[in-house]
Amino acid sequence: MRPKGSRNTLVKIDYDIIGRLAGISGGTAKAYAQRGEYDSRDLSSLLSWVNSRRQQQGEPLIGMPADNASEAEAHFDEGDSEAVTSTPAPVQTGLLIYDPMTGDYRVNNT
């Protein structure tokens, strides 16, 4: 049986996860939220606060969607950004090949 309200939870981030992202304990992250340093119910506020702490520690920033490019660029220094490339899928043999772009299996026609 499905727990009540489980269908409503899209993302669950507890204070321990916030603490790990910011390099502090979960209890300390909760204390900062209670002091009003960030709004624990607002993902944008949380990511801004975590990224400011990570930047102070010299750690890479966590991605945050932005409405415009200038806002996204304001969160990154040019020297700190690295291009992220994906590696091609390994060649697979057999009858079925998994296609990560569609999330389906397809028949190997080679």
Summary of the structure (lengths in Angstrom):
residues: 110
radius of gyration: 20.0
end to end distance: 45.2
largest distance: 61.8
contacts: 194
relative contact order: 0.08
helix: 37%
strand: 7%
